[in-house]
């Protein structure tokens, strides 16, 4: 019967106690990942300490599939910095460079204009209707480092969901059938 038959036989032979142990182990792994993510959020001051570059708008500096590490400090945002921001009405954050910073004299608040390095014009067309500048609450963080190409795993799983389901199923099967 082969590998599938052996896997089915293995699942049938698992005792309830062993199955419960595997489920608890899986739960601890998921919980640990969530705790690490929340700790990174606190340390970096960013709601998303890690993002994947999804487009080629920042080439040649950052390519599609690069992972960016973010940090958000109280320091003022400067022209030339690479920021990740959310626009009202869009759920996917954007990675672009700050090209202009405008400080309002009356309130001291800072408005920011961004542009992708590989784009012809600024990002005003990407902003919400009637919005010409980003405010600080739109900015999720500043890029402080990157890891090239590692984000392709995320891109592939997003663009081809069947691969994600196969991977999750295989990992779940591995956890359930392991003898430890």
VEXKE-571861 format. One record per residue (C-alpha): x, y, z; residue in three letters; residue number from 1. Coordinates in pm, 1 decimal. Example, Ala and Ser with C-alpha at 12.3 -4.5 7.8 and 13.67 -1.06 7.14 Angstrom:
# residues 2
[[1230.0; -450.0; 780.0]; 'ALA'; 1]
[[1367.0; -106.0; 714.0]; 'SER'; 2]
//
This chain:
# residues 180
[[0.0; 0.0; 0.0]; 'UNK'; 1]
[[297.9; 228.2; 43.6]; 'UNK'; 2]
[[347.4; 547.9; 235.7]; 'UNK'; 3]
[[-22.6; 644.7; 252.6]; 'UNK'; 4]
[[-123.1; 304.4; 388.6]; 'UNK'; 5]
[[148.6; 317.3; 653.0]; 'UNK'; 6]
[[37.0; 668.7; 754.5]; 'UNK'; 7]
[[-326.6; 557.9; 789.1]; 'UNK'; 8]
[[-218.0; 254.4; 996.1]; 'UNK'; 9]
[[-2.7; 482.4; 1211.0]; 'UNK'; 10]
[[-295.6; 717.8; 1276.6]; 'UNK'; 11]
[[-522.0; 424.6; 1370.0]; 'UNK'; 12]
[[-268.4; 292.7; 1618.4]; 'UNK'; 13]
[[-230.3; 621.3; 1808.5]; 'UNK'; 14]
[[-372.2; 604.4; 2156.4]; 'UNK'; 15]
[[-589.6; 882.1; 2297.4]; 'UNK'; 16]
[[-321.2; 987.9; 2545.0]; 'UNK'; 17]
[[-61.0; 1012.4; 2270.8]; 'UNK'; 18]
[[-299.6; 1211.6; 2049.4]; 'UNK'; 19]
[[-377.5; 1449.9; 2334.6]; 'UNK'; 20]
[[-3.5; 1495.8; 2395.4]; 'UNK'; 21]
[[49.2; 1583.6; 2027.0]; 'UNK'; 22]
[[-240.2; 1833.1; 2025.3]; 'UNK'; 23]
[[-106.1; 2004.5; 2339.1]; 'UNK'; 24]
[[242.2; 2021.9; 2184.0]; 'UNK'; 25]
[[101.0; 2180.0; 1869.7]; 'UNK'; 26]
[[-94.5; 2430.2; 2082.6]; 'UNK'; 27]
[[221.9; 2522.1; 2272.1]; 'UNK'; 28]
[[408.9; 2584.8; 1946.3]; 'UNK'; 29]
[[133.3; 2814.3; 1816.3]; 'UNK'; 30]
[[108.7; 2996.1; 2150.9]; 'UNK'; 31]
[[487.1; 3043.5; 2164.0]; 'UNK'; 32]
[[485.5; 3196.4; 1814.7]; 'UNK'; 33]
[[211.1; 3440.5; 1917.8]; 'UNK'; 34]
[[400.1; 3537.6; 2234.9]; 'UNK'; 35]
[[718.9; 3600.3; 2035.6]; 'UNK'; 36]
[[525.0; 3813.8; 1784.8]; 'UNK'; 37]
[[365.0; 4023.9; 2062.8]; 'UNK'; 38]
[[704.5; 4066.4; 2234.0]; 'UNK'; 39]
[[856.2; 4188.3; 1904.9]; 'UNK'; 40]
[[568.9; 4436.3; 1872.3]; 'UNK'; 41]
[[647.9; 4576.4; 2217.6]; 'UNK'; 42]
[[1024.4; 4591.2; 2158.2]; 'UNK'; 43]
[[1005.2; 4755.6; 1813.8]; 'UNK'; 44]
[[709.9; 4984.1; 1882.5]; 'UNK'; 45]
[[557.2; 4871.8; 1553.0]; 'UNK'; 46]
[[225.4; 4696.4; 1500.9]; 'UNK'; 47]
[[402.6; 4475.8; 1246.6]; 'UNK'; 48]
[[773.7; 4426.4; 1321.6]; 'UNK'; 49]
[[830.2; 4229.6; 999.7]; 'UNK'; 50]
[[683.8; 4285.3; 651.2]; 'UNK'; 51]
[[737.7; 4130.9; 308.2]; 'UNK'; 52]
[[795.3; 4352.2; 3.0]; 'UNK'; 53]
[[512.8; 4253.0; -232.8]; 'UNK'; 54]
[[589.5; 4462.6; -541.4]; 'UNK'; 55]
[[881.8; 4592.4; -743.1]; 'UNK'; 56]
[[815.0; 4957.5; -659.9]; 'UNK'; 57]
[[1127.9; 4983.0; -440.0]; 'UNK'; 58]
[[1375.0; 4820.2; -680.8]; 'UNK'; 59]
[[1670.7; 4816.4; -699.5]; 'UNK'; 60]
[[1696.0; 4882.2; -322.9]; 'UNK'; 61]
[[1443.2; 4622.1; -214.7]; 'UNK'; 62]
[[1313.0; 4349.9; -440.1]; 'UNK'; 63]
[[988.5; 4158.4; -432.0]; 'UNK'; 64]
[[1017.7; 3888.0; -165.4]; 'UNK'; 65]
[[1260.2; 4072.6; 64.2]; 'UNK'; 66]
[[1167.9; 4079.3; 433.3]; 'UNK'; 67]
[[1197.6; 4415.7; 609.4]; 'UNK'; 68]
[[1247.9; 4457.9; 982.3]; 'UNK'; 69]
[[1065.7; 4760.7; 1121.6]; 'UNK'; 70]
[[1110.7; 4986.0; 1420.6]; 'UNK'; 71]
[[900.9; 5284.7; 1522.2]; 'UNK'; 72]
[[1062.8; 5537.7; 1754.8]; 'UNK'; 73]
[[960.3; 5885.8; 1867.6]; 'UNK'; 74]
[[1235.8; 6041.5; 1652.7]; 'UNK'; 75]
[[1106.7; 6268.8; 1376.7]; 'UNK'; 76]
[[1065.1; 6113.5; 1035.0]; 'UNK'; 77]
[[1318.7; 6241.0; 782.5]; 'UNK'; 78]
[[1325.2; 6257.6; 404.5]; 'UNK'; 79]
[[1512.1; 5958.7; 263.2]; 'UNK'; 80]
[[1389.4; 5708.2; 522.8]; 'UNK'; 81]
[[1202.6; 5399.4; 406.9]; 'UNK'; 82]
[[870.7; 5361.9; 584.8]; 'UNK'; 83]
[[584.4; 5115.1; 581.9]; 'UNK'; 84]
[[242.5; 5277.2; 592.7]; 'UNK'; 85]
[[-126.5; 5193.7; 582.9]; 'UNK'; 86]
[[-371.0; 5395.8; 379.3]; 'UNK'; 87]
[[-731.9; 5428.4; 491.7]; 'UNK'; 88]
[[-944.5; 5186.2; 290.2]; 'UNK'; 89]
[[-657.1; 4950.4; 200.0]; 'UNK'; 90]
[[-558.9; 4647.4; 402.1]; 'UNK'; 91]
[[-211.0; 4581.4; 257.5]; 'UNK'; 92]
[[69.3; 4805.2; 388.2]; 'UNK'; 93]
[[297.3; 4985.1; 140.9]; 'UNK'; 94]
[[678.9; 5011.2; 156.5]; 'UNK'; 95]
[[808.6; 5340.6; 9.7]; 'UNK'; 96]
[[1064.7; 5614.9; 70.5]; 'UNK'; 97]
[[985.0; 5951.2; 232.5]; 'UNK'; 98]
[[1057.3; 6226.6; -21.0]; 'UNK'; 99]
[[913.6; 6531.2; 159.6]; 'UNK'; 100]
[[843.6; 6617.5; 520.8]; 'UNK'; 101]
[[619.7; 6913.4; 602.5]; 'UNK'; 102]
[[591.6; 7040.3; 960.7]; 'UNK'; 103]
[[276.9; 7233.5; 1043.0]; 'UNK'; 104]
[[363.6; 7556.6; 1222.3]; 'UNK'; 105]
[[40.0; 7574.6; 1419.9]; 'UNK'; 106]
[[38.5; 7220.9; 1569.1]; 'UNK'; 107]
[[394.6; 7097.9; 1517.7]; 'UNK'; 108]
[[260.7; 6780.7; 1356.0]; 'UNK'; 109]
[[453.5; 6635.8; 1066.1]; 'UNK'; 110]
[[304.7; 6546.8; 728.0]; 'UNK'; 111]
[[492.0; 6306.1; 502.5]; 'UNK'; 112]
[[492.2; 6245.4; 126.0]; 'UNK'; 113]
[[624.7; 5913.8; -5.8]; 'UNK'; 114]
[[730.7; 5760.6; -336.8]; 'UNK'; 115]
[[847.2; 5421.0; -455.4]; 'UNK'; 116]
[[1206.7; 5430.1; -582.2]; 'UNK'; 117]
[[1099.3; 5258.3; -904.0]; 'UNK'; 118]
[[787.0; 5474.9; -954.8]; 'UNK'; 119]
[[766.5; 5791.1; -1167.6]; 'UNK'; 120]
[[549.6; 6001.2; -939.9]; 'UNK'; 121]
[[476.2; 6043.4; -572.3]; 'UNK'; 122]
[[216.5; 5835.2; -385.1]; 'UNK'; 123]
[[-68.6; 6086.1; -371.3]; 'UNK'; 124]
[[-271.1; 5863.0; -605.3]; 'UNK'; 125]
[[-231.6; 5575.5; -356.5]; 'UNK'; 126]
[[-354.5; 5776.9; -58.4]; 'UNK'; 127]
[[-721.7; 5796.8; 41.6]; 'UNK'; 128]
[[-954.7; 6022.8; -157.6]; 'UNK'; 129]
[[-863.0; 6386.8; -92.0]; 'UNK'; 130]
[[-554.8; 6300.0; 112.8]; 'UNK'; 131]
[[-230.3; 6466.8; 3.3]; 'UNK'; 132]
[[-2.5; 6374.9; 295.0]; 'UNK'; 133]
[[46.7; 6091.5; 542.9]; 'UNK'; 134]
[[26.9; 6162.4; 913.5]; 'UNK'; 135]
[[221.8; 5977.0; 1181.8]; 'UNK'; 136]
[[-69.2; 5742.6; 1261.2]; 'UNK'; 137]
[[-53.3; 5605.7; 904.7]; 'UNK'; 138]
[[309.9; 5496.6; 943.8]; 'UNK'; 139]
[[362.0; 5146.9; 1087.2]; 'UNK'; 140]
[[739.7; 5164.6; 1111.8]; 'UNK'; 141]
[[1074.1; 5246.3; 956.9]; 'UNK'; 142]
[[1288.1; 4988.9; 780.5]; 'UNK'; 143]
[[1597.8; 4914.7; 990.5]; 'UNK'; 144]
[[1715.0; 4598.6; 814.9]; 'UNK'; 145]
[[1620.9; 4341.4; 556.1]; 'UNK'; 146]
[[1663.6; 3979.0; 460.5]; 'UNK'; 147]
[[1664.5; 3919.7; 83.9]; 'UNK'; 148]
[[1435.7; 3667.3; -87.8]; 'UNK'; 149]
[[1308.8; 3493.5; 230.9]; 'UNK'; 150]
[[962.8; 3646.8; 189.9]; 'UNK'; 151]
[[901.6; 3449.6; -129.3]; 'UNK'; 152]
[[757.7; 3171.7; 87.6]; 'UNK'; 153]
[[481.7; 3409.5; 198.7]; 'UNK'; 154]
[[421.7; 3539.0; -154.1]; 'UNK'; 155]
[[392.9; 3187.5; -299.7]; 'UNK'; 156]
[[153.2; 3075.1; -25.8]; 'UNK'; 157]
[[-61.3; 3386.7; -81.1]; 'UNK'; 158]
[[-70.8; 3360.4; -459.2]; 'UNK'; 159]
[[-117.0; 2981.0; -466.7]; 'UNK'; 160]
[[-332.1; 2886.5; -163.7]; 'UNK'; 161]
[[-323.7; 2514.1; -250.7]; 'UNK'; 162]
[[45.4; 2509.0; -157.1]; 'UNK'; 163]
[[-40.2; 2660.1; 181.8]; 'UNK'; 164]
[[-306.3; 2395.4; 247.0]; 'UNK'; 165]
[[-74.6; 2112.0; 141.8]; 'UNK'; 166]
[[202.7; 2245.9; 366.0]; 'UNK'; 167]
[[-26.6; 2290.3; 668.0]; 'UNK'; 168]
[[-178.6; 1947.0; 611.9]; 'UNK'; 169]
[[163.2; 1782.1; 584.5]; 'UNK'; 170]
[[289.1; 1955.4; 900.0]; 'UNK'; 171]
[[-28.2; 1860.4; 1089.5]; 'UNK'; 172]
[[4.1; 1501.1; 975.3]; 'UNK'; 173]
[[369.1; 1500.3; 1079.4]; 'UNK'; 174]
[[281.7; 1628.0; 1426.9]; 'UNK'; 175]
[[-0.9; 1377.7; 1475.8]; 'UNK'; 176]
[[194.0; 1075.4; 1354.9]; 'UNK'; 177]
[[526.6; 1147.5; 1527.2]; 'UNK'; 178]
[[610.9; 895.5; 1802.0]; 'UNK'; 179]
[[780.9; 1132.5; 2049.1]; 'UNK'; 180]
//
